[in-house]
Amino acid sequence: MTHLTIGDIFEARKRIREDVVETPLIRARKLEELFGGGQVWLKLESFQPTGSFKVRGVANKMRSLTPEERGRGVCAASSGNHAQAVSYMAEKLGTSATIVMPENAPKSKVVGAQGYGAEVVLYGYTGEDREEECDRLMKSRNLSLVHSHTDPYVIAGHGTVALEVYEQMKGDLDELVIPCGAGSLTSGAAFAMKQIAPEILTTGVEPEEVPRFTESLKAGKPVTVVMGNTMADGLRVSKAEDINYDLIAENLGRLWTVGEESIARAVKEMTLRGKAVVEPSGCVGIAAALEGKIDVGPGRKVCFILTGGNIDGDLLKELLK
Ligand SMILES: *Cc1c(COP(=O)(O)O)cnc(C)c1O
């Protein structure tokens, strides 16, 4: 699978049917008052098993491995949510998982992965650190890699969320807003939406502190940026990879960056007005709306993908003050 087709995304949806749930799509009227009168729809991927959308792509990849590849055990590098999805699927498919996570990963994410029986190795702070260590373990232990963002099966699986939103909205939508880290969700969802409904605007949002795709699009090629300090731990990836850059450059309608203060406020507004617990990475689309970057004016219908709900209790408490 080198060139993604819409068929890959429909196949992914069939393949992962038993592993994912059709997550709720709800209208948030309290947020509409805040944003300017248009319709605000929330796609609650925080209600997936393991608390984030990551299970979509991971299930598609792990169910596509041969029995031999799967039987050897899998490994992955992850800031947290990919780790939990890989561990969950490994347990479900009866194999073992070895996961490399950063030393500053939220405790809930480490414990989450261990809870499904994975071996967690804490190593370094950046994506590059983790991937090097993961590569070393893969070779020395003969494991099968489940890459979090460059694997086409992962990208296709993540793209299924766009099909689901489209169907739940019965096609009646103006804009889909997608949190963007390493860009596999943005790649898959923007690609799928452009194929099935090119009239719906797709918008990616990344932290100002790590603007890898904003800078890459400016440069006209994938670049690596300096890792800033963002509370959105699922978006702490400094390097844009080719496959994600190509899909984003070709399919995504728009891309914004947001500041840390807006991300913090977005978590609070989501909890108190949206009535949903969402982690900082999952809130960057809401943060962009708070900054006035998303048009949610009268007559518009905008859907925000809330990508995950795995936030440590202490951080949530701090942000609700
Ligand atoms: C992984 C993740 C993202 C970003 O997805 P990418 O495919 O890396 O861009 C956003 N939100 C949450 C909650 C995540 O776990």
The ligand as an SDF file (V2000), in Angstrom:
LIG
                    3D

 15 15  0  0  0  0  0  0  0  0999 V2000
   -1.8120   11.3270   18.6670 C   0  0  0  0  0  0  0  0  0  0  0  0
   -2.7690   12.3500   19.0930 C   0  0  0  0  0  0  0  0  0  0  0  0
   -3.0190   13.4890   18.3030 C   0  0  0  0  0  0  0  0  0  0  0  0
   -2.2470   13.7940   17.0460 C   0  0  0  0  0  0  0  0  0  0  0  0
   -2.3430   12.8200   16.0660 O   0  0  0  0  0  0  0  0  0  0  0  0
   -1.2350   12.7510   14.9280 P   0  0  0  0  0  0  0  0  0  0  0  0
   -1.6910   11.7020   14.0270 O   0  0  0  0  0  0  0  0  0  0  0  0
    0.0510   12.4460   15.6180 O   0  0  0  0  0  0  0  0  0  0  0  0
   -1.1880   14.1050   14.3130 O   0  0  0  0  0  0  0  0  0  0  0  0
   -3.9930   14.3730   18.7170 C   0  0  0  0  0  0  0  0  0  0  0  0
   -4.6720   14.1730   19.8620 N   0  0  0  0  0  0  0  0  0  0  0  0
   -4.4720   13.1030   20.6360 C   0  0  0  0  0  0  0  0  0  0  0  0
   -5.2810   12.9600   21.8640 C   0  0  0  0  0  0  0  0  0  0  0  0
   -3.5150   12.1520   20.2830 C   0  0  0  0  0  0  0  0  0  0  0  0
   -3.3240   11.0880   21.0670 O   0  0  0  0  0  0  0  0  0  0  0  0
  1  2  1  0
  2  3  1  0
  2 14  2  0
  3  4  1  0
  3 10  2  0
  4  5  1  0
  5  6  1  0
  6  7  2  0
  6  8  1  0
  6  9  1  0
 10 11  1  0
 11 12  2  0
 12 13  1  0
 12 14  1  0
 14 15  1  0
M  END
$$$$
